[in-house]
Amino acid sequence: MHNLPAHVKLPAGETLLTTAEWKARAEAHRERVQQWTGPRRERRSRRETHPVYDFLFTYYSYSGGRLEKWHPAPHEVVVDSAEARERFGGPEYRVTDGVIHRDASAISAAERKLLEGALHIMRATQDRPAHFGCYGMHEWAMIYGGHDVRHAQIAPLRLSQAETDAFVESRPVACSHFDAFRFFAPAAQPLNRIALEYSTRHSAEQPGCIHANMDLYRWAYTSMPWIGSDLLWECFELAVELRVLDMQAGPYDLRALGFEPVPVDTPEGRDEYQRRQREMSARASVLRSRLIDSVSGVLENRCG
Protein backbone atom coordinates (compact mmCIF):
# COMPACT_ATOMS: atom_id res chain seq x y z
CA MET A 1 0.00 0.00 0.00
CA HIS A 2 2.81 2.40 0.83
CA ASN A 3 5.31 1.12 -1.75
CA LEU A 4 7.93 0.24 0.86
CA PRO A 5 10.61 -2.36 0.18
CA ALA A 6 9.46 -5.75 1.43
CA HIS A 7 12.31 -5.98 3.97
CA VAL A 8 11.40 -2.70 5.68
CA LYS A 9 9.62 -3.08 9.01
CA LEU A 10 8.49 0.00 10.88
CA PRO A 11 9.27 0.07 14.59
CA ALA A 12 6.33 -0.67 16.87
CA GLY A 13 4.17 2.37 17.41
CA GLU A 14 5.24 4.24 14.28
CA THR A 15 2.66 5.33 11.71
CA LEU A 16 3.52 5.65 8.03
CA LEU A 17 1.91 8.50 6.09
CA THR A 18 1.50 8.33 2.32
CA THR A 19 2.20 11.37 0.18
CA ALA A 20 -1.53 12.04 -0.10
CA GLU A 21 -1.98 11.73 3.66
CA TRP A 22 0.79 14.08 4.74
CA LYS A 23 -0.08 16.62 2.04
CA ALA A 24 -3.70 16.68 3.22
CA ARG A 25 -2.58 17.11 6.83
CA ALA A 26 -0.16 19.88 5.87
CA GLU A 27 -2.78 21.76 3.86
CA ALA A 28 -5.40 21.48 6.61
CA HIS A 29 -2.87 22.78 9.12
CA ARG A 30 -1.89 25.69 6.88
CA GLU A 31 -5.53 26.68 6.39
CA ARG A 32 -6.36 26.72 10.10
CA VAL A 33 -3.21 28.64 10.99
CA GLN A 34 -3.85 31.22 8.27
CA GLN A 35 -7.08 32.15 10.01
CA TRP A 36 -4.72 33.85 12.48
CA THR A 37 -1.64 34.69 10.42
CA GLY A 38 -3.64 36.14 7.51
CA PRO A 39 -5.35 38.89 9.55
CA ARG A 40 -2.07 39.58 11.33
CA ARG A 41 -0.32 40.20 7.98
CA GLU A 42 -3.18 42.40 6.80
CA ARG A 43 -2.94 44.51 9.96
CA ARG A 44 0.80 44.90 9.50
CA SER A 45 0.32 46.01 5.89
CA ARG A 46 -2.00 48.74 7.18
CA ARG A 47 0.30 49.51 10.11
CA GLU A 48 -2.47 48.60 12.51
CA THR A 49 -2.23 46.68 15.75
CA HIS A 50 -4.61 44.49 17.72
CA PRO A 51 -4.31 44.83 21.51
CA VAL A 52 -5.31 41.22 22.14
CA TYR A 53 -4.09 39.01 19.30
CA ASP A 54 -0.85 40.67 18.19
CA PHE A 55 0.74 39.69 21.49
CA LEU A 56 0.90 36.12 20.19
CA PHE A 57 3.12 37.26 17.32
CA THR A 58 5.22 39.91 19.06
CA TYR A 59 5.86 38.69 22.60
CA TYR A 60 6.29 35.18 21.20
CA SER A 61 9.02 35.03 18.57
CA TYR A 62 7.73 32.21 16.36
CA SER A 63 6.91 33.63 12.94
CA GLY A 64 3.61 33.10 11.19
CA GLY A 65 5.39 31.38 8.32
CA ARG A 66 6.98 28.83 10.62
CA LEU A 67 3.70 28.24 12.42
CA GLU A 68 2.02 27.53 9.06
CA LYS A 69 4.55 24.84 8.12
CA TRP A 70 3.35 21.38 9.15
CA HIS A 71 5.57 18.71 10.72
CA PRO A 72 4.50 15.16 11.59
CA ALA A 73 4.11 13.92 15.15
CA PRO A 74 7.04 12.06 16.76
CA HIS A 75 5.50 8.65 15.99
CA GLU A 76 4.81 9.51 12.33
CA VAL A 77 7.07 8.96 9.32
CA VAL A 78 6.38 9.71 5.65
CA VAL A 79 6.92 7.74 2.48
CA ASP A 80 10.05 8.85 0.64
CA SER A 81 9.47 10.81 -2.56
CA ALA A 82 11.01 13.77 -4.35
CA GLU A 83 8.17 15.93 -3.05
CA ALA A 84 8.65 14.72 0.51
CA ARG A 85 12.41 15.28 0.33
CA GLU A 86 11.82 18.85 -0.76
CA ARG A 87 9.26 19.40 1.98
CA PHE A 88 11.20 17.67 4.78
CA GLY A 89 14.71 18.48 3.59
CA GLY A 90 16.10 20.04 6.74
CA PRO A 91 18.91 18.55 8.80
CA GLU A 92 16.36 17.23 11.31
CA TYR A 93 15.12 14.67 8.78
CA ARG A 94 16.77 11.55 7.43
CA VAL A 95 15.85 9.08 4.67
CA THR A 96 16.14 5.40 5.56
CA ASP A 97 14.79 2.45 3.57
CA GLY A 98 12.07 4.36 1.76
CA VAL A 99 10.82 6.48 4.66
CA ILE A 100 11.62 9.97 5.91
CA HIS A 101 11.81 10.42 9.65
CA ARG A 102 13.35 12.78 12.15
CA ASP A 103 16.86 12.14 13.35
CA ALA A 104 17.31 13.28 16.94
CA SER A 105 21.06 12.79 16.62
CA ALA A 106 21.03 15.99 14.53
CA ILE A 107 20.19 18.09 17.59
CA SER A 108 23.04 20.53 18.26
CA ALA A 109 24.46 21.18 21.69
CA ALA A 110 22.83 24.62 21.73
CA GLU A 111 19.45 23.20 20.76
CA ARG A 112 19.75 20.44 23.35
CA LYS A 113 20.38 23.08 26.00
CA LEU A 114 17.20 24.92 24.98
CA LEU A 115 15.17 21.72 25.09
CA GLU A 116 16.58 20.78 28.48
CA GLY A 117 15.77 24.26 29.79
CA ALA A 118 12.19 24.05 28.55
CA LEU A 119 11.81 20.59 30.05
CA HIS A 120 13.16 21.76 33.42
CA ILE A 121 10.72 24.69 33.59
CA MET A 122 7.73 22.56 32.58
CA ARG A 123 8.53 19.85 35.11
CA ALA A 124 9.10 22.34 37.92
CA THR A 125 5.87 24.17 37.11
CA GLN A 126 3.93 20.91 36.93
CA ASP A 127 5.16 19.83 40.37
CA ARG A 128 4.02 22.97 42.18
CA PRO A 129 0.52 23.55 43.58
CA ALA A 130 -1.75 25.74 41.48
CA HIS A 131 -2.88 29.11 42.83
CA PHE A 132 -5.97 30.88 41.55
CA GLY A 133 -6.12 34.08 43.56
CA CYS A 134 -4.39 36.62 41.32
CA TYR A 135 -7.54 37.64 39.40
CA GLY A 136 -5.48 39.00 36.53
CA MET A 137 -4.48 42.15 38.38
CA HIS A 138 -1.10 42.34 36.64
CA GLU A 139 -2.56 44.41 33.78
CA TRP A 140 -3.98 46.84 36.32
CA ALA A 141 -0.66 47.07 38.17
CA MET A 142 1.10 47.91 34.91
CA ILE A 143 -0.84 51.16 34.53
CA TYR A 144 -0.96 52.08 38.23
CA GLY A 145 -0.58 55.82 38.65
CA GLY A 146 -0.99 56.37 34.91
CA HIS A 147 2.27 54.56 34.12
CA ASP A 148 2.63 53.25 30.53
CA VAL A 149 -1.01 52.91 29.48
CA ARG A 150 0.04 50.82 26.48
CA HIS A 151 -3.24 50.46 24.61
CA ALA A 152 -4.59 53.97 25.22
CA GLN A 153 -4.61 54.78 21.49
CA ILE A 154 -6.77 51.73 20.73
CA ALA A 155 -8.93 51.16 23.80
CA PRO A 156 -9.95 53.45 26.65
CA LEU A 157 -9.77 52.49 30.30
CA ARG A 158 -12.96 50.96 31.64
CA LEU A 159 -12.66 52.95 34.87
CA SER A 160 -11.08 56.30 35.57
CA GLN A 161 -7.38 56.35 36.46
CA ALA A 162 -8.27 57.17 40.06
CA GLU A 163 -10.72 54.24 40.25
CA THR A 164 -8.16 51.96 38.63
CA ASP A 165 -5.52 52.95 41.18
CA ALA A 166 -7.97 52.51 44.04
CA PHE A 167 -8.74 48.97 42.91
CA VAL A 168 -5.04 48.06 42.76
CA GLU A 169 -4.63 49.40 46.29
CA SER A 170 -7.74 47.62 47.59
CA ARG A 171 -6.59 44.02 47.18
CA PRO A 172 -3.41 41.98 47.52
CA VAL A 173 -1.54 41.74 44.22
CA ALA A 174 -0.40 38.13 43.83
CA CYS A 175 1.49 37.82 40.55
CA SER A 176 3.85 34.83 40.28
CA HIS A 177 5.07 35.44 36.72
CA PHE A 178 8.19 37.59 36.42
CA ASP A 179 7.59 38.57 32.80
CA ALA A 180 4.32 40.20 33.88
CA PHE A 181 5.69 41.62 37.13
CA ARG A 182 8.60 43.34 35.41
CA PHE A 183 6.14 45.56 33.53
CA PHE A 184 4.42 46.72 36.71
CA ALA A 185 4.52 50.44 37.36
CA PRO A 186 7.45 51.04 39.74
CA ALA A 187 5.05 52.18 42.45
CA ALA A 188 3.02 48.97 42.09
CA GLN A 189 5.89 46.49 42.40
CA PRO A 190 6.11 46.74 46.22
CA LEU A 191 2.39 45.87 46.37
CA ASN A 192 3.04 42.38 45.01
CA ARG A 193 2.95 39.68 47.68
CA ILE A 194 5.78 37.78 46.00
CA ALA A 195 9.26 39.24 45.60
CA LEU A 196 10.18 38.36 42.02
CA GLU A 197 13.65 38.77 40.54
CA TYR A 198 15.12 37.95 37.14
CA SER A 199 17.70 35.54 38.57
CA THR A 200 14.99 33.41 40.20
CA ARG A 201 12.20 34.13 37.72
CA HIS A 202 11.28 30.49 37.10
CA SER A 203 11.21 29.44 40.75
CA ALA A 204 7.75 30.95 41.31
CA GLU A 205 6.09 29.59 38.16
CA GLN A 206 2.95 27.63 39.01
CA PRO A 207 0.30 25.84 36.93
CA GLY A 208 -2.58 28.15 37.82
CA CYS A 209 -0.92 31.17 36.21
CA ILE A 210 -2.42 32.12 32.86
CA HIS A 211 0.93 33.40 31.61
CA ALA A 212 2.79 30.25 32.65
CA ASN A 213 0.15 28.29 30.76
CA MET A 214 0.34 30.64 27.79
CA ASP A 215 4.07 29.96 27.75
CA LEU A 216 3.39 26.34 26.85
CA TYR A 217 3.20 27.73 23.33
CA ARG A 218 6.77 29.04 23.78
CA TRP A 219 8.04 25.68 24.99
CA ALA A 220 6.19 23.97 22.14
CA TYR A 221 7.76 26.06 19.38
CA THR A 222 11.14 25.84 21.11
CA SER A 223 10.73 22.08 20.65
CA MET A 224 9.90 22.18 16.95
CA PRO A 225 10.01 20.30 14.66
CA TRP A 226 10.55 17.45 17.09
CA ILE A 227 7.13 17.45 18.77
CA GLY A 228 5.10 17.93 15.59
CA SER A 229 2.62 20.59 14.55
CA ASP A 230 -0.52 19.08 16.06
CA LEU A 231 0.70 19.55 19.63
CA LEU A 232 2.14 22.96 18.77
CA TRP A 233 -1.23 24.03 17.41
CA GLU A 234 -3.10 22.88 20.52
CA CYS A 235 -0.75 24.99 22.62
CA PHE A 236 -1.31 27.98 20.33
CA GLU A 237 -5.09 27.62 20.52
CA LEU A 238 -4.98 27.53 24.31
CA ALA A 239 -2.65 30.54 24.34
CA VAL A 240 -5.24 32.47 22.31
CA GLU A 241 -7.96 31.70 24.86
CA LEU A 242 -5.70 32.59 27.76
CA ARG A 243 -4.75 35.88 26.12
CA VAL A 244 -8.41 36.74 25.61
CA LEU A 245 -9.15 36.17 29.30
CA ASP A 246 -6.01 38.10 30.21
CA MET A 247 -7.25 41.18 28.37
CA GLN A 248 -10.92 40.80 29.23
CA ALA A 249 -9.92 40.94 32.89
CA GLY A 250 -7.68 43.94 32.35
CA PRO A 251 -8.47 47.63 32.83
CA TYR A 252 -9.15 48.35 29.14
CA ASP A 253 -12.61 48.61 27.59
CA LEU A 254 -12.40 46.30 24.57
CA ARG A 255 -16.09 46.04 23.79
CA ALA A 256 -15.61 47.91 20.51
CA LEU A 257 -13.41 44.99 19.43
CA GLY A 258 -15.97 42.39 20.51
CA PHE A 259 -14.58 41.49 23.94
CA GLU A 260 -16.92 41.79 26.91
CA PRO A 261 -15.12 42.68 30.14
CA VAL A 262 -14.55 40.24 32.97
CA PRO A 263 -14.84 42.89 35.70
CA VAL A 264 -12.43 41.59 38.31
CA ASP A 265 -13.10 44.76 40.31
CA THR A 266 -16.41 43.08 41.26
CA PRO A 267 -17.06 39.79 43.12
CA GLU A 268 -18.96 38.43 40.10
CA GLY A 269 -16.08 39.21 37.77
CA ARG A 270 -13.56 37.58 40.08
CA ASP A 271 -15.72 34.45 40.22
CA GLU A 272 -15.88 34.29 36.43
CA TYR A 273 -12.15 34.87 36.09
CA GLN A 274 -11.30 32.11 38.54
CA ARG A 275 -13.74 29.66 36.94
CA ARG A 276 -12.21 30.16 33.49
CA GLN A 277 -8.69 30.20 34.91
CA ARG A 278 -9.25 26.81 36.57
CA GLU A 279 -10.76 25.31 33.43
CA MET A 280 -7.87 26.41 31.24
CA SER A 281 -5.32 25.38 33.87
CA ALA A 282 -6.72 21.84 33.71
CA ARG A 283 -6.34 21.82 29.92
CA ALA A 284 -2.85 23.25 30.21
CA SER A 285 -1.89 20.49 32.63
CA VAL A 286 -2.72 17.88 30.00
CA LEU A 287 -0.73 19.73 27.33
CA ARG A 288 2.20 20.23 29.70
CA SER A 289 2.32 16.50 30.41
CA ARG A 290 2.26 15.72 26.70
CA LEU A 291 5.02 18.23 26.02
CA ILE A 292 7.14 16.81 28.82
CA ASP A 293 6.71 13.32 27.41
CA SER A 294 7.51 14.42 23.85
CA VAL A 295 10.57 16.50 24.73
CA SER A 296 11.84 13.77 27.06
CA GLY A 297 11.56 11.32 24.19
CA VAL A 298 13.52 13.60 21.88
CA LEU A 299 16.30 14.05 24.41
CA GLU A 300 16.41 10.31 24.97
CA ASN A 301 16.71 9.88 21.19
CA ARG A 302 13.31 8.24 20.84
CA CYS A 303 12.31 10.51 17.95
CA GLY A 304 11.83 8.98 14.53
N, C-alpha and C positions, 0 to 999 in steps of 0.2 A: 504493500500500500504506500509506503514512504520511499520506495526505491533505494533502500539501504542494502549494502553488500550482505550476503547471507550470513557471513561470519560475525557481523556486528551485533552485539548484545548490549542494550542500554542497561546501565546500572539500575538496581531496584529503586523505585520511587521517581525516576526521571520520566518526563513526558516529552515526546517528540512532536514538534509542530511542523506541518507541511508548509510549503510556500504560501498557499492560499490561506492557511490558518493564521500564520503570523502577520501576513499583510492585512488581513481583516482586523486583527487585534490592534495593529499599529494605526490603521486608519480610524477605527472607533476611538482610540485613545486621543489621537490628534484632534478629532472633531470635538470631543468633550472638553479638552483643554482649551481649545480656541474660543470656547464660550467665555473664557476669562482673559486669555491673552489678546484676542481680537479687540475687545473694547479698550483694553489697556493701551494697545498700539494706537488706536484712534484718538484716545485722549492725548497721548503724547504728541501726535501730529498736530493737534489743535492747541498744544501747550496748556492743557487742562489737567487738573488733578482731581482725584476722588479721595475724600478724607478717610474712607473706610477701606476700600479695596486696594488702593495703590500701595499700602503698607506691605502687602504680600509680595510685591515686586521691588520694593526699595529697601526696606529693612532686611528682607531675605534676599540673598545675592544670586539665587538661581534664576537664570534668564528664562523668558518665555519660550524661546526656541529650544532650549534644553529640556524644559518641562514637556514640550510637545513631542519630543522624540521618544518612542516606545522602546523598552527593553524587556525581555522575557523575565519571568520569575526565576529564582535560583534553581528550581527543579525542572525547568524547561530548557530544551535544546531545539535547534531548528535544522531542517534538512539543508545540506550544503547545496548551494547554487551560486551562479555568478551574481544574481540579484541579492542573495543573502550575504555574500562576501562583501558586496559594496555597502550594504546596509549595516552590517556588523563587522566592519573592517578595522576597528580600533584595536589597540594592544591588549585590551581586556578579553578579547575573543580569540579562540583557537579552533582550527579545523582538524578533526580527527575521524578517520573512517566514515566519511560521508555526513558528519554532523558538525554543526558549529555550536560551541559552548563557551562559557566563560572560563578563564584560566586564572585562578586566584594567585598563582605563583607570579603573575605579572604585577601584583600590587607593590608599589615602591615603598621604601622605608618611610618617606614623608606621608604617603597616603595611609599606611598602616598606623602611623601615630595618630592621624586624624580619626580613623575608625576606632582605635582603642580609646581615645578621648571621648568620643560620642558614646561608646559602650559604657564607659565608667560613669558618665553623667546620668545616663538612662537607668543604670542599675541602682545608683545611689538614690535617685529620685524615687524609683519604684519602691525602695525599701523603707522610705520614710512615711509616717502617717500623713494623711491628707487633712488640710485645714480649709475651711470654707467660710471664714469670717472676715475676709478683706472687703467684700462688697464692691470691688472694682474702684476703690477710691484713689488709685494711683493717678488716673487722668485728672481728677480734681486737684490732687496735690501738685501736679505739674503746673497748674495755672494759679496757684495760691498767690494772693497779693497782686494779681495781674501779670504774673511772670510768664512770658513766652506762650501767649494764647495762640497756638500754632495754626488752628483752623479758622481763625477769626474772619478771614476773607471769604470763606466758603459757607460757614455755618455760625450763627450767633450762639451765645451762651443761653442756656435754658433759664437760668436764674441770673440775677444781677451779680456783679463781682462781689459785692458785700455779702449777699446771701450765700454765694459759693464759698467764700472764705469762712463764713460762720458755720457752714456744714462741715468743712474740713476740721475746724476746731472743736466741733461738737462730739466727735467720735474718735476712738482709737484708730490710727492708721496702721494697718498690719500687712504691709507689702513684703513678700519674701523673695521677690525677683529683682536682682540687682539692675538689670537692664531697663527696668521700669523706674526703680528708685533713683537711678542716677540722673533722670530727667526731672525729678522733683524740683520745685522752686527751692532755692537755698533755705528760705525760712520754714519750709515744710519738712525738710529732711529730719530735723530733731523730733518731729511729731511721730515719726515711725517707731513702732514698738521694737523693731528688729534693727540692730546696728549692722548695716550691710557695707562691705568693702570689696573693691575689685579683686584683691588677692584671695578672698574667700568666697567669691561670688556664687560658686556652685554648691557650697556647703548648706545653704538654706533652701535649695530647690525642693519643692514638695509637689505631690501629684494632684493636689487640689487647685494649684495655681493655673489660671487660664493661659498665662504667658509660657510657663513651663510646658504646658500641653500643646500650645501653638508651636513651640520649638521642636516638637516631634517632626514637623516638616523640615526643619533645618537638619536634624540628624538623619532624616530619610534621604535628602538630596546629597548630604555629605557621603552617604553610603551608596550612591549610584555609580555605575550601573548594576552593582552587585546584588541589590535587593529586588530589582525589577520595578517597573513602572506602576503596577497595580497597587502595591503597598505605598509607594510614593504618592499616588493620587489620593488614596484614602486619607493620608496624613494632610495633604493639601486641602481636601474638602473639609476636614475637621477644623483646620486652621482658619478657613473662611468663616465657619460658624462661630468659632471662638472670637475672631476679630469683630464680628457683628455684635456679639454680646458686649465685648469690651467697649465699643463705641456707643452702643445703646445706653449703657450704664454710665457713660461719661457726662461731663457738664454741657456738651454741645447739643443744640436743637437740630436734629438731622431729619425732621419730618418732611422737609421739602425734598429730600432724597429718598423718601420711602421708608425710613427707619423710625418706628415708634420708640419713644424713650422707655427705658427701664429705670424708673425714678428711685434710685437707691437712697435719696434723701427722705424717702417715706418708708414705713414698715412694709407696706405692700410691695414696693419696688425691691426692697432687700430680700423679701421672701422669693420673689420671682427670680432674682439674680442667683440666689443660692440654689434654687431648684434646678435651673438650667446649668449652673456650674457643676453641680453634682452629676447630672446626667452626662455631660460632656466629659467629665473626669473619668467616669466609668468606661466610656468609649475609648478615651485616651489610654487607659490602663491596658486595654486589649491590644491596641496598636503598639504601645510601648513594649509589651511582652513579645509581640511578633517581630518588632525591630531588633530587640535584644537577641532573639533566637536566630534571625537572619544574619546579623552582623557577627555574632559568635561563630556561626557556620563558615562565614567568609574567612575570618581570622584563623579558623582551624582547618582551612583549605578544604572545606566541604562544598565549595561552589563549582558547579559544572562538572 
